[in-house]
Protein backbone atom coordinates (compact mmCIF):
# COMPACT_ATOMS: atom_id res chain seq x y z
CA UNK A 1 0.00 0.00 0.00
CA UNK A 2 2.75 2.48 0.93
CA UNK A 3 4.54 1.79 -2.35
CA UNK A 4 1.41 2.84 -4.26
CA UNK A 5 1.10 5.92 -2.08
CA UNK A 6 4.64 7.06 -2.78
CA UNK A 7 4.11 6.78 -6.55
CA UNK A 8 1.00 8.95 -6.25
CA UNK A 9 2.84 11.47 -4.07
CA UNK A 10 5.77 11.69 -6.48
CA UNK A 11 3.37 12.39 -9.33
CA UNK A 12 1.56 14.98 -7.23
CA UNK A 13 4.87 16.58 -6.30
CA UNK A 14 5.94 16.90 -9.94
CA UNK A 15 2.58 18.31 -11.00
CA UNK A 16 2.19 20.87 -8.24
CA UNK A 17 5.81 22.01 -8.06
CA UNK A 18 5.42 23.78 -11.39
CA UNK A 19 2.71 26.01 -9.91
CA UNK A 20 4.92 27.10 -7.04
CA UNK A 21 6.56 29.72 -9.25
CA UNK A 22 3.42 31.82 -8.69
CA UNK A 23 4.64 32.53 -5.17
CA UNK A 24 7.53 34.50 -6.63
CA UNK A 25 5.11 36.99 -8.18
CA UNK A 26 3.30 37.95 -5.00
CA UNK A 27 3.96 38.02 -1.27
CA UNK A 28 2.55 34.84 0.21
CA UNK A 29 3.60 33.52 3.61
CA UNK A 30 5.77 30.90 1.92
CA UNK A 31 7.95 31.06 -1.13
CA UNK A 32 9.52 28.73 -3.61
CA UNK A 33 13.24 28.07 -2.95
CA UNK A 34 15.26 26.24 -5.59
CA UNK A 35 18.04 25.56 -3.10
CA UNK A 36 15.55 23.76 -0.87
CA UNK A 37 12.97 22.28 -3.22
CA UNK A 38 15.39 20.64 -5.63
CA UNK A 39 17.23 18.70 -2.87
CA UNK A 40 13.93 17.65 -1.27
CA UNK A 41 12.66 16.49 -4.64
CA UNK A 42 15.84 14.57 -5.43
CA UNK A 43 15.92 12.93 -1.99
CA UNK A 44 12.27 11.94 -2.26
CA UNK A 45 12.62 10.55 -5.76
CA UNK A 46 15.96 8.87 -5.04
CA UNK A 47 15.02 7.17 -1.78
CA UNK A 48 11.54 6.34 -3.07
CA UNK A 49 12.84 4.67 -6.21
CA UNK A 50 15.59 2.90 -4.26
CA UNK A 51 13.08 1.51 -1.77
CA UNK A 52 10.98 0.04 -4.58
CA UNK A 53 14.05 -1.60 -6.11
CA UNK A 54 15.21 -2.96 -2.75
CA UNK A 55 11.73 -4.31 -2.00
CA UNK A 56 11.58 -6.09 -5.34
CA UNK A 57 14.93 -7.75 -4.71
CA UNK A 58 14.18 -8.63 -1.08
CA UNK A 59 13.54 -12.26 -0.26
CA UNK A 60 10.47 -13.19 1.74
CA UNK A 61 10.97 -14.48 5.26
CA UNK A 62 11.07 -18.28 5.04
CA UNK A 63 8.95 -20.42 7.31
CA UNK A 64 12.07 -22.23 8.46
CA UNK A 65 13.44 -18.90 9.66
CA UNK A 66 10.10 -18.00 11.27
CA UNK A 67 10.05 -21.19 13.33
CA UNK A 68 13.50 -20.33 14.71
CA UNK A 69 12.41 -16.92 16.02
CA UNK A 70 12.20 -16.42 19.76
CA UNK A 71 10.33 -13.51 21.35
CA UNK A 72 12.87 -13.47 24.19
CA UNK A 73 15.43 -12.14 21.73
CA UNK A 74 13.45 -8.89 21.46
CA UNK A 75 14.42 -6.11 23.86
CA UNK A 76 12.22 -5.82 26.95
CA UNK A 77 10.80 -2.44 25.97
CA UNK A 78 9.44 -3.80 22.67
CA UNK A 79 8.66 -7.41 23.58
CA UNK A 80 5.07 -6.77 24.64
CA UNK A 81 4.11 -6.03 21.02
CA UNK A 82 4.30 -9.75 20.27
CA UNK A 83 1.26 -10.37 22.44
CA UNK A 84 -0.92 -7.69 20.86
CA UNK A 85 -3.34 -8.73 18.12
CA UNK A 86 -6.37 -6.42 18.15
CA UNK A 87 -8.18 -6.39 14.79
CA UNK A 88 -10.20 -3.38 15.91
CA UNK A 89 -6.96 -1.48 16.58
CA UNK A 90 -5.67 -2.38 13.10
CA UNK A 91 -8.82 -0.97 11.50
CA UNK A 92 -8.68 2.14 13.68
CA UNK A 93 -5.06 2.78 12.68
CA UNK A 94 -6.05 2.66 9.01
CA UNK A 95 -8.87 5.12 9.64
CA UNK A 96 -6.52 7.49 11.48
CA UNK A 97 -3.94 7.32 8.70
CA UNK A 98 -6.28 7.97 5.78
CA UNK A 99 -8.12 10.68 7.68
CA UNK A 100 -4.84 12.45 8.42
CA UNK A 101 -3.64 12.16 4.84
CA UNK A 102 -6.78 13.90 3.58
CA UNK A 103 -6.94 16.47 6.37
CA UNK A 104 -4.50 19.08 4.90
CA UNK A 105 -7.28 19.87 2.42
CA UNK A 106 -9.10 21.50 5.35
CA UNK A 107 -6.51 24.27 5.31
CA UNK A 108 -8.08 25.63 2.15
CA UNK A 109 -11.25 26.50 4.01
CA UNK A 110 -9.25 29.51 5.16
CA UNK A 111 -9.47 32.19 2.47
CA UNK A 112 -5.88 33.41 2.90
CA UNK A 113 -4.42 29.93 2.61
CA UNK A 114 -6.76 29.15 -0.27
CA UNK A 115 -5.42 32.12 -2.21
CA UNK A 116 -1.92 30.67 -1.82
CA UNK A 117 -2.84 27.14 -2.90
CA UNK A 118 -0.16 27.19 -5.62
CA UNK A 119 2.48 27.60 -2.91
CA UNK A 120 0.98 25.54 -0.10
CA UNK A 121 0.11 22.49 -2.22
CA UNK A 122 3.67 21.87 -3.45
CA UNK A 123 4.95 22.20 0.12
CA UNK A 124 2.43 19.60 1.25
CA UNK A 125 3.40 17.37 -1.68
CA UNK A 126 7.05 17.66 -0.61
CA UNK A 127 6.17 16.88 2.99
CA UNK A 128 4.16 13.78 2.15
CA UNK A 129 6.57 12.51 -0.50
CA UNK A 130 9.65 12.97 1.69
CA UNK A 131 8.03 11.33 4.72
CA UNK A 132 6.82 8.34 2.71
CA UNK A 133 10.11 7.91 0.85
CA UNK A 134 12.19 8.02 4.04
CA UNK A 135 9.81 5.55 5.70
CA UNK A 136 9.92 3.02 2.86
CA UNK A 137 13.68 3.33 2.42
CA UNK A 138 14.32 2.74 6.12
CA UNK A 139 12.01 -0.29 6.12
CA UNK A 140 13.94 -1.87 3.28
CA UNK A 141 17.29 -1.21 4.93
CA UNK A 142 16.37 -2.36 8.43
CA UNK A 143 14.57 -5.65 7.58
CA UNK A 144 13.10 -5.74 11.07
CA UNK A 145 10.63 -8.54 11.72
CA UNK A 146 7.14 -7.44 12.67
CA UNK A 147 5.89 -8.51 16.11
CA UNK A 148 3.29 -10.93 14.79
CA UNK A 149 5.86 -13.20 13.13
CA UNK A 150 6.97 -14.29 16.60
CA UNK A 151 3.53 -15.61 17.55
CA UNK A 152 2.73 -19.32 17.62
CA UNK A 153 -0.30 -18.71 15.42
CA UNK A 154 1.85 -17.23 12.66
CA UNK A 155 4.40 -20.00 12.94
CA UNK A 156 1.74 -22.72 12.81
CA UNK A 157 0.02 -21.21 9.78
CA UNK A 158 3.20 -20.81 7.76
CA UNK A 159 2.77 -24.33 6.31
CA UNK A 160 6.13 -24.54 4.59
CA UNK A 161 5.61 -21.47 2.40
CA UNK A 162 7.42 -18.16 2.59
CA UNK A 163 5.95 -15.34 4.63
CA UNK A 164 5.15 -12.02 3.00
CA UNK A 165 7.98 -9.56 2.35
CA UNK A 166 5.95 -7.15 4.46
CA UNK A 167 6.71 -9.31 7.48
CA UNK A 168 10.20 -7.78 7.63
CA UNK A 169 9.09 -4.14 7.22
CA UNK A 170 8.49 -3.20 10.83
CA UNK A 171 10.90 -0.28 11.34
CA UNK A 172 9.60 2.29 11.31
CA UNK A 173 5.82 2.79 11.34
CA UNK A 174 4.54 4.34 8.11
CA UNK A 175 1.04 4.83 9.49
CA UNK A 176 2.45 6.88 12.33
CA UNK A 177 4.95 8.88 10.27
CA UNK A 178 2.51 10.00 7.57
CA UNK A 179 -0.16 10.81 10.16
CA UNK A 180 2.27 12.94 12.17
CA UNK A 181 3.58 14.65 9.03
CA UNK A 182 0.02 15.53 8.00
CA UNK A 183 -1.18 16.89 11.33
CA UNK A 184 1.98 18.81 12.19
CA UNK A 185 1.99 20.29 8.68
CA UNK A 186 -1.55 21.58 9.28
CA UNK A 187 -0.61 23.07 12.63
CA UNK A 188 2.50 24.78 11.29
CA UNK A 189 0.80 26.24 8.21
CA UNK A 190 -2.20 27.48 10.19
CA UNK A 191 0.11 29.05 12.77
CA UNK A 192 2.16 30.79 10.09
CA UNK A 193 -0.94 32.32 8.53
CA UNK A 194 -2.58 33.12 11.87
CA UNK A 195 0.20 33.66 14.42
CA UNK A 196 -2.15 35.40 16.87
CA UNK A 197 -5.07 32.98 16.61
CA UNK A 198 -6.66 31.75 19.82
CA UNK A 199 -7.18 28.37 18.09
CA UNK A 200 -3.47 27.60 17.87
CA UNK A 201 -3.21 25.66 21.16
CA UNK A 202 -6.17 23.48 20.18
CA UNK A 203 -4.80 22.83 16.69
CA UNK A 204 -1.35 21.90 17.99
CA UNK A 205 -2.91 19.64 20.62
CA UNK A 206 -4.92 17.87 17.94
CA UNK A 207 -1.81 17.61 15.79
CA UNK A 208 -0.04 15.79 18.61
CA UNK A 209 -2.93 13.54 19.64
CA UNK A 210 -3.95 11.97 16.31
CA UNK A 211 -0.53 10.46 15.46
CA UNK A 212 -0.23 9.35 19.10
CA UNK A 213 -3.49 7.44 18.72
CA UNK A 214 -2.23 6.00 15.46
CA UNK A 215 0.95 4.86 17.16
CA UNK A 216 -0.95 3.20 20.02
CA UNK A 217 -3.34 1.39 17.70
CA UNK A 218 -0.49 0.12 15.51
CA UNK A 219 1.14 -1.28 18.63
CA UNK A 220 -2.11 -2.79 19.91
CA UNK A 221 -2.67 -4.38 16.50
CA UNK A 222 0.65 -6.21 16.80
CA UNK A 223 1.98 -4.53 13.67
CA UNK A 224 4.77 -2.51 15.29
CA UNK A 225 6.97 -2.19 18.37
CA UNK A 226 7.09 0.89 20.56
CA UNK A 227 10.41 1.91 19.00
CA UNK A 228 8.82 1.67 15.53
CA UNK A 229 5.95 4.01 16.34
CA UNK A 230 8.01 6.43 18.41
CA UNK A 231 10.50 6.80 15.57
CA UNK A 232 7.69 7.16 13.03
CA UNK A 233 6.09 9.87 15.16
CA UNK A 234 9.37 11.77 15.47
CA UNK A 235 10.23 11.58 11.76
CA UNK A 236 6.73 12.59 10.66
CA UNK A 237 6.48 15.46 13.11
CA UNK A 238 9.94 16.72 12.14
CA UNK A 239 9.28 16.66 8.39
CA UNK A 240 5.77 18.03 8.81
CA UNK A 241 7.04 20.97 10.85
CA UNK A 242 10.35 21.76 9.17
CA UNK A 243 9.22 21.63 5.54
CA UNK A 244 6.82 24.58 5.79
CA UNK A 245 9.09 26.33 8.29
CA UNK A 246 12.00 26.31 5.84
CA UNK A 247 9.76 27.77 3.13
CA UNK A 248 8.78 30.83 5.20
CA UNK A 249 9.41 34.32 4.00
CA UNK A 250 11.02 36.74 6.43
CA UNK A 251 7.65 37.96 7.67
CA UNK A 252 4.36 36.49 8.81
CA UNK A 253 0.98 37.60 7.61
CA UNK A 254 -1.11 39.14 10.37
Secondary structure, 3 states (H helix, E strand, C coil): CHHHHHHHHHHHHHHHHHHHHHHHCCCCCECCCHHHHHHHHHHHHHHHHHHHHHHHHCCCCCHHHHHHCCHHHCCHHHHHHHHCCCHHHHHHHHHHHHHHHHHHHHHHHCHHHHHCHHHHHHHHHHHHHHHHHHHHHHHHHHCCCCHHHHCHHHHHCCCCCCCCHHHHCCCCCHHHHHHHHHHHHHHHHHHHHCCCCCCHHHHHHHHHHHHHHHHHHHHHCCCCCHHHHHHHHHHHHHHHHHHHHHCECCCCCC
